[in-house]
Amino acid sequence: MRAIAAAVDQSQWPEPDDCGVCIALDVERLEAYDESDWPTVAQCNAEILNHPHLRRRSGA
């Protein structure tokens, strides 16, 4: 997925609030918190850190 994301013009990415991946990860993480499913919370956090929106905002 990273190779595909890197090949796409970053100016064409939706804003984080409109990004389906960002929204899905947030929803999944909140549901996991509610269920005390800590491995899923950790996985969601890792995926969020690797998502292009966060990397773009952090300047990485």
C-alpha positions in Angstrom: 0.0 0.0 0.0 2.9 2.4 0.7 4.2 2.1 -2.8 0.7 2.9 -4.2 0.3 5.8 -1.9 3.7 7.1 -2.8 2.9 6.9 -6.5 -0.3 9.0 -6.1 0.0 12.8 -6.2 -0.3 13.9 -2.6 -2.2 17.0 -3.6 -5.1 14.7 -4.6 -5.4 13.1 -1.1 -8.6 14.0 0.8 -8.2 16.0 3.9 -7.9 13.9 7.1 -11.5 14.6 8.1 -12.7 13.4 4.7 -10.4 10.4 4.4 -12.1 7.0 4.7 -9.0 5.4 6.0 -8.6 8.0 8.8 -12.3 7.7 9.7 -12.3 3.9 9.7 -9.2 3.7 11.9 -10.7 6.2 14.3 -13.9 4.2 14.5 -12.1 0.9 14.9 -9.8 2.3 17.6 -12.8 3.8 19.6 -14.7 0.5 19.4 -11.6 -1.4 20.6 -11.2 1.0 23.5 -14.9 0.4 24.5 -14.3 -3.3 24.5 -10.8 -3.1 26.2 -9.3 -4.8 23.2 -5.8 -3.5 23.7 -4.1 -5.4 20.9 -6.5 -3.9 18.4 -6.0 -0.5 19.9 -2.2 -0.9 19.5 -2.6 -2.1 15.9 -4.8 0.9 15.0 -2.4 3.3 16.6 0.5 1.8 14.6 -1.6 2.0 11.4 -2.5 5.6 12.1 1.2 6.5 12.7 2.0 4.9 9.3 -0.9 6.6 7.4 0.3 9.3 5.0 -1.9 12.0 6.5 0.0 11.8 9.8 3.4 11.6 8.1 2.5 14.7 5.9 1.4 16.7 9.0 4.6 15.7 11.0 6.8 16.6 8.0 8.2 13.1 7.8 
